[in-house]
């Protein structure tokens, strides 16, 4: 999927309106951070903070700030090559969608916006993955306003996404289950249950994945010693690091560096 434009926390002043009578040349994902009135085609709907909508190409649209200044996030994208993928998610277009806790959408949109304005070599791949992840989460936890699906999303998802961001931003930390529990103020057993249900792996397996990602990056992009890389990935014991690296990658760090060094 190709992202054409993106905006995070765009501002629409009170009593002002965004009007596009001929629609847009692409699909528009909207996430609202305040009350608003939308006219989608001939249909008028009243939205609450946290509501979202995907507007299909060339659909007339008006957005009004109905209760004070309105902040909103948006992504304009071309789904042409992935139309079958989007249809398989069964997300209703031109319909107001509601979530039990929409904060996780804002987190993913913030990541998407940051990647859009980055200049990384893998920028296009990252944008495609993040947009697909966003659409999958909308499909799983959102529903048309008034439906039972709209009220059933996981209220802890945003907290878990933020925690996972923190884990992956700090691979040098010696994360334990108790440390992670305390970050989100949950009991140990409940936290481990919902973490696995949310991300498909245990929290400690995810921590190890984060550390291995960082280790592979350092091995291929620096001349640091194996001992120093182990420390940067949160291991006090070099032998423990080497055993875990080989278990997860099939070869020792030294062999991995030799085979993958640019």
N, C-alpha and C positions, 0 to 999 in steps of 0.2 A: 504494500500500500504506500502511496506517495502522499506525504504531508505537504500541502501548499502553503499554509500559513497557520500560525498558532498564537494564542494570547493567554496570558495568565494574570488574573485579577485586573481585567479591563474594567473601565469605569463608565457607567451610564448615569448621568445626572438625573435627579428627581424630575418627573414630568417631561423628561426627554424621551426619545424613542430611536431605535435603530430600525430602519425600513429598507426592505429589499423586495420590491413588488414583483420582480421577475425571478426571484430565488438566486441561488449561488451556483457557480459551475463546479460543483463538488458536494460531498456530504459534509454537513456541519454538526459537530458534537458540541453541545452547550451544557455547562454546569453552572447553576445559579447560586449565588451566595446571599440572596435576599429575595423578598417578594417581588413578583413581576407578573405582567400580563403578556401572554404570547398569542399572536394570531398566526396560525400555521395553516396556510391555504385559506379556507373559509371558516376554519374552526378556531374559536377563542377559548383559551384555557388560562386559569389563574394558578401560578406556580408559587411554591414556598421555597425557602432557603434549602439548598441541598437537592432540589429537583434537577433533572437532566432531560435532554431530548436529543435525538439524532434526526436531523432534518435532511430529507432526500434532495438530490440535485434539482434545481429549477423549481422548487416549491416556494411560493410567495411567503414571506416571513416579516412579521413586525414584533419587536420586543420593546416593552414599555416598563420603565422603573415605576412601580406603583406605590411604594412605601419608603420614600427616602432614596438616597443614592444607591445604585445597584452595582455590585462587583460581580463579574462573571468570568469564567474560563471557557475557552473555545478552541476547537481544532477543525480546520477545513482540510479535508483529505479527498483523494481520488481513489475509490475502492475498485476501479474497473477490473484489474487483473485478479483481485481477490473477492469478487462479488459472490462466488459460491461459498467461500469461507464465511463471509458475513451472513449470508442467508442461512447457513447451517447453525449459526448462533441464535437465530430466531429472535432478534431484538426488534421490537416493533418500531418502525420509523414514523416520524410526524406525530408522535404520541408522548405525552408527558410521563416521565418515569420517576419513581420515588424509591428511596432506600432507607433502611432503618438508621444507618449512619453513613453519610456520604463523604466523610472526611478522607476515607481511603482513596476516593476518586481524585480529590484535590492533591493528595500525595503523589499519585501516579502521573497526574497532569503536570505537576511541578517538575518531576523527573523528565517527562517528555519535552517540556519547554526548555529545560536546561540542555538536553541532548540536541534539540533542534538548533540551538544557537552555538553549539560547540563545533570544533573543527577536527574531530577525531577521524582516524582512518576508517573506522568501522561505524561511522555516524549513521549511514543509511540502514545498515543491519540493526543497529540499536533502536532507531526510530520505529522500524517495522515491528520489532519484538515488543517494544513498550506499547505501541498502539494496539497490537493484537492482545496483549495482556490486559489492557484497559477495557477493550471490548468484551473479552471473556468474562471479566469481573462484573461488568454491567449485565451481561447475560445471566450470570449465576445469581446475582443478589438484587437486581432491580426488577421492577415490574410496573405496569401502567398504574397511574394513580387510582386508588380505590380497590386494587386487587389484593389478594392475600399475599402474593409474592412480594409486593412492595413493602410489606411490614415485617418480612422475615429475614432480612439480611443480618449478617453477624455484626453485632455492635462492637466487637473487639478487633475487627479486621484492621482498622486504621492504626490502633496501638501496635499491633503485631508488625505491620508494614514499617512503621517508624523504628521499631526495635530491630527489625532485620536490616534496615538501612544503617543503623548504628553499628551492628555487628560487622557488616561488610565494609564500613568506613574505618573500622578499627581492628584489623586482623592481628595486631600485636597484643591485644588484650587477652588475658587468660580467662576467657569466659567459662563460667560454670552454670549449671542449672539454677542454683540458688541466686546467683547474680542476675540472671535473666529474669527469673520470677520477680525479683525485687524491682526491676525496671518497670514492670507493668502492674505491680501490686496484685499478683494472683498467687493462689496456692500452687505448690509444686506439681501436684498431680493434675490439676485442672489446666495449668499452663502447658504442660507437656502434651496433654490430650489435644487442646485446640491448636497448638503450634503444628502438630503433625497433621491434623485434619486440614489446616489452612495451606501449608506449604508442601505436604506430601513427604516429609521426612522429619526425623527428630531434631530438636534444637541443637543438640551436640553434633549430629551429622552435618547440619547446616554450618555450624561454626567451623568444623574441619574442612568443609568444601570451600568456605571463605579463605581459610589459611592456605589451602592448597592452590587456590587461584592466585593469591599473592605470591606464593613461593615460585610458581611457574613463571610469573611475570618477572620477578627479580632474577631468576636463573637465566632467562633469555635476554634481559635488557641491561644487566649490570655485571661487574666483575667481582662482586662481593664474595667472600668465602662462604662455604656452606654453613659454618658456625654462625656467621653474622646474619645470614638469611634466616636461619632457625630462630635467632633472637627477634628479628623484625616480624616474624610470624607468630611470636608469643610462646616459643618453646625454650625452656631453660636447658633442656637436655638435647644435645645434638643427635645422639643415637636414637632417641625417641622420635625426633623429627624425621630422621632418615628412614626409620621403619614405617612410619605413617605415610611418608611420601611414596615409598615403594608399594605399599599396600594399595594406595589410591591411584597410582600412575603406572604401575607395572615395572618400573625401572627405578634405579637410585637417582638422587638429584644430580650426581656427576654425569651419569649416562644421559639423563634428560637434557642437561645443558649442552653436552657434546652433540646430541642429535638435533637440537632445536635452535641453537645459537645462530643468530643472523650474521 
